[in-house]
């Protein structure tokens, strides 16, 4: 569990049938992502997309205190598309108990070359 700079620091250890390792920062989370069956993440676009592109089941936790909350827009759309579940901090346990993670659809990675082609076609003045 990667945590922020707050004063509360949960302890590493076993919680039910889940082994939890707590740390402040890692240069890369790819080894953790690869090993995970389920990822619980904040709703930052990079974290969300990295988890989905790795084919992982994902529960996104929205920061309700953000102004112009882009996090909820991203999480809501990806949830409607069947790729993840999202919740707020007060409802994490409830969502974990109620969500059917087996119902999630795998996210299909996009092809970044398509956007470049679109721009090239759009600005091609020889047409």
Short mmCIF file of the C-alpha atoms (twelve columns), coordinates in Angstrom:
data_MODEL
# 
_entry.id   MODEL 
# 
loop_
_atom_site.group_PDB 
_atom_site.id 
_atom_site.type_symbol 
_atom_site.label_atom_id 
_atom_site.label_alt_id 
_atom_site.label_comp_id 
_atom_site.label_asym_id 
_atom_site.label_seq_id 
_atom_site.Cartn_x 
_atom_site.Cartn_y 
_atom_site.Cartn_z 
_atom_site.pdbx_PDB_model_num 
ATOM 1   C CA . UNK A 1   0.000   0.000   0.000   1 
ATOM 2   C CA . UNK A 2   1.586   3.233   -1.116  1 
ATOM 3   C CA . UNK A 3   0.611   6.062   1.196   1 
ATOM 4   C CA . UNK A 4   1.001   9.823   1.036   1 
ATOM 5   C CA . UNK A 5   2.605   12.338  3.374   1 
ATOM 6   C CA . UNK A 6   -0.054  12.293  6.089   1 
ATOM 7   C CA . UNK A 7   0.643   11.630  9.739   1 
ATOM 8   C CA . UNK A 8   -1.301  8.358   9.870   1 
ATOM 9   C CA . UNK A 9   0.785   5.385   8.799   1 
ATOM 10  C CA . UNK A 10  -0.946  1.990   8.781   1 
ATOM 11  C CA . UNK A 11  1.213   -0.983  9.694   1 
ATOM 12  C CA . UNK A 12  2.281   -3.656  7.237   1 
ATOM 13  C CA . UNK A 13  0.956   -7.117  7.991   1 
ATOM 14  C CA . UNK A 14  -1.868  -9.546  7.450   1 
ATOM 15  C CA . UNK A 15  -5.468  -8.319  7.365   1 
ATOM 16  C CA . UNK A 16  -7.772  -11.290 7.073   1 
ATOM 17  C CA . UNK A 17  -6.561  -13.187 4.016   1 
ATOM 18  C CA . UNK A 18  -4.688  -10.196 2.556   1 
ATOM 19  C CA . UNK A 19  -0.988  -9.494  3.095   1 
ATOM 20  C CA . UNK A 20  -0.402  -5.717  3.158   1 
ATOM 21  C CA . UNK A 21  2.948   -3.968  2.737   1 
ATOM 22  C CA . UNK A 22  2.910   -0.240  3.530   1 
ATOM 23  C CA . UNK A 23  5.398   2.191   1.975   1 
ATOM 24  C CA . UNK A 24  5.625   5.919   1.225   1 
ATOM 25  C CA . UNK A 25  7.117   5.983   -2.271  1 
ATOM 26  C CA . UNK A 26  8.553   3.611   -4.852  1 
ATOM 27  C CA . UNK A 27  10.152  4.614   -8.155  1 
ATOM 28  C CA . UNK A 28  8.027   1.997   -9.889  1 
ATOM 29  C CA . UNK A 29  4.940   0.059   -8.889  1 
ATOM 30  C CA . UNK A 30  5.110   -2.320  -11.865 1 
ATOM 31  C CA . UNK A 31  6.199   -5.343  -9.786  1 
ATOM 32  C CA . UNK A 32  3.315   -4.721  -7.373  1 
ATOM 33  C CA . UNK A 33  0.891   -4.199  -10.235 1 
ATOM 34  C CA . UNK A 34  1.962   -7.446  -11.899 1 
ATOM 35  C CA . UNK A 35  1.551   -9.432  -8.686  1 
ATOM 36  C CA . UNK A 36  -1.806  -7.921  -7.680  1 
ATOM 37  C CA . UNK A 37  -5.175  -9.605  -8.098  1 
ATOM 38  C CA . UNK A 38  -6.996  -6.378  -7.213  1 
ATOM 39  C CA . UNK A 39  -5.745  -2.801  -7.174  1 
ATOM 40  C CA . UNK A 40  -7.279  -0.114  -4.974  1 
ATOM 41  C CA . UNK A 41  -6.103  3.231   -6.274  1 
ATOM 42  C CA . UNK A 42  -6.704  6.929   -6.095  1 
ATOM 43  C CA . UNK A 43  -8.403  8.273   -9.195  1 
ATOM 44  C CA . UNK A 44  -5.422  9.880   -10.906 1 
ATOM 45  C CA . UNK A 45  -5.524  9.231   -14.651 1 
ATOM 46  C CA . UNK A 46  -2.015  7.747   -14.769 1 
ATOM 47  C CA . UNK A 47  -2.673  5.281   -11.939 1 
ATOM 48  C CA . UNK A 48  -6.043  4.273   -13.365 1 
ATOM 49  C CA . UNK A 49  -4.775  3.726   -16.905 1 
ATOM 50  C CA . UNK A 50  -1.636  1.859   -15.775 1 
ATOM 51  C CA . UNK A 51  -3.790  -0.557  -13.761 1 
ATOM 52  C CA . UNK A 52  -6.323  -1.079  -16.547 1 
ATOM 53  C CA . UNK A 53  -3.650  -1.529  -19.223 1 
ATOM 54  C CA . UNK A 54  -2.105  -4.230  -17.001 1 
ATOM 55  C CA . UNK A 55  -5.467  -6.029  -17.071 1 
ATOM 56  C CA . UNK A 56  -6.062  -5.711  -13.344 1 
ATOM 57  C CA . UNK A 57  -9.336  -5.563  -11.437 1 
ATOM 58  C CA . UNK A 58  -9.599  -2.032  -10.118 1 
ATOM 59  C CA . UNK A 59  -11.385 -0.154  -7.360  1 
ATOM 60  C CA . UNK A 60  -10.854 3.585   -7.662  1 
ATOM 61  C CA . UNK A 61  -11.252 5.839   -4.617  1 
ATOM 62  C CA . UNK A 62  -12.406 9.352   -5.477  1 
ATOM 63  C CA . UNK A 63  -11.047 12.404  -3.662  1 
ATOM 64  C CA . UNK A 64  -14.328 14.174  -2.872  1 
ATOM 65  C CA . UNK A 65  -12.582 17.390  -1.849  1 
ATOM 66  C CA . UNK A 66  -11.190 18.323  -5.274  1 
ATOM 67  C CA . UNK A 67  -12.678 21.325  -7.025  1 
ATOM 68  C CA . UNK A 68  -13.889 20.653  -10.588 1 
ATOM 69  C CA . UNK A 69  -13.553 16.966  -9.801  1 
ATOM 70  C CA . UNK A 70  -12.046 15.407  -12.930 1 
ATOM 71  C CA . UNK A 71  -11.424 12.205  -10.965 1 
ATOM 72  C CA . UNK A 72  -15.110 11.397  -10.745 1 
ATOM 73  C CA . UNK A 73  -15.574 12.085  -14.462 1 
ATOM 74  C CA . UNK A 74  -12.887 9.567   -15.416 1 
ATOM 75  C CA . UNK A 75  -13.947 6.951   -12.874 1 
ATOM 76  C CA . UNK A 76  -17.637 7.322   -13.705 1 
ATOM 77  C CA . UNK A 77  -17.113 6.834   -17.443 1 
ATOM 78  C CA . UNK A 78  -14.782 3.859   -17.036 1 
ATOM 79  C CA . UNK A 79  -17.262 2.355   -14.572 1 
ATOM 80  C CA . UNK A 80  -20.146 2.841   -17.034 1 
ATOM 81  C CA . UNK A 81  -17.984 1.092   -19.636 1 
ATOM 82  C CA . UNK A 82  -17.589 -1.823  -17.199 1 
ATOM 83  C CA . UNK A 83  -13.834 -1.505  -16.606 1 
ATOM 84  C CA . UNK A 84  -13.706 -0.600  -12.903 1 
ATOM 85  C CA . UNK A 85  -15.672 0.147   -9.755  1 
ATOM 86  C CA . UNK A 86  -15.312 3.399   -7.869  1 
ATOM 87  C CA . UNK A 87  -16.183 4.627   -4.409  1 
ATOM 88  C CA . UNK A 88  -15.411 7.253   -1.777  1 
ATOM 89  C CA . UNK A 89  -13.137 6.673   1.242   1 
ATOM 90  C CA . UNK A 90  -16.017 6.129   3.689   1 
ATOM 91  C CA . UNK A 91  -17.461 3.335   1.542   1 
ATOM 92  C CA . UNK A 92  -14.375 1.296   0.585   1 
ATOM 93  C CA . UNK A 93  -15.248 -1.715  2.780   1 
ATOM 94  C CA . UNK A 94  -18.887 -1.661  1.652   1 
ATOM 95  C CA . UNK A 95  -17.898 -1.497  -2.018  1 
ATOM 96  C CA . UNK A 96  -15.370 -4.329  -1.628  1 
ATOM 97  C CA . UNK A 97  -18.110 -6.499  -0.107  1 
ATOM 98  C CA . UNK A 98  -20.744 -5.658  -2.725  1 
ATOM 99  C CA . UNK A 99  -18.823 -5.309  -6.016  1 
ATOM 100 C CA . UNK A 100 -18.669 -8.275  -8.385  1 
ATOM 101 C CA . UNK A 101 -15.156 -7.852  -9.739  1 
ATOM 102 C CA . UNK A 102 -15.623 -10.876 -12.008 1 
ATOM 103 C CA . UNK A 103 -18.119 -8.806  -14.019 1 
ATOM 104 C CA . UNK A 104 -15.502 -6.248  -15.105 1 
ATOM 105 C CA . UNK A 105 -14.549 -6.084  -18.782 1 
ATOM 106 C CA . UNK A 106 -10.885 -5.967  -19.760 1 
ATOM 107 C CA . UNK A 107 -9.766  -2.539  -20.959 1 
ATOM 108 C CA . UNK A 108 -8.514  -2.598  -24.542 1 
ATOM 109 C CA . UNK A 109 -5.342  -0.554  -24.910 1 
ATOM 110 C CA . UNK A 110 -5.567  2.235   -27.430 1 
ATOM 111 C CA . UNK A 111 -3.282  2.708   -30.393 1 
ATOM 112 C CA . UNK A 112 -1.443  6.055   -29.959 1 
ATOM 113 C CA . UNK A 113 -0.511  6.041   -33.652 1 
ATOM 114 C CA . UNK A 114 -4.162  6.633   -34.541 1 
ATOM 115 C CA . UNK A 115 -4.158  10.083  -32.942 1 
ATOM 116 C CA . UNK A 116 -0.969  11.030  -34.787 1 
ATOM 117 C CA . UNK A 117 -2.527  9.845   -38.043 1 
ATOM 118 C CA . UNK A 118 -5.665  11.865  -37.305 1 
ATOM 119 C CA . UNK A 119 -3.590  15.028  -36.756 1 
ATOM 120 C CA . UNK A 120 -1.483  14.401  -39.853 1 
ATOM 121 C CA . UNK A 121 -4.616  13.893  -41.948 1 
ATOM 122 C CA . UNK A 122 -6.332  16.929  -40.442 1 
ATOM 123 C CA . UNK A 123 -3.450  19.325  -41.115 1 
ATOM 124 C CA . UNK A 124 -2.319  17.901  -44.446 1 
ATOM 125 C CA . UNK A 125 -2.633  20.881  -46.796 1 
ATOM 126 C CA . UNK A 126 -1.878  18.882  -49.919 1 
ATOM 127 C CA . UNK A 127 -5.438  17.529  -50.019 1 
# 
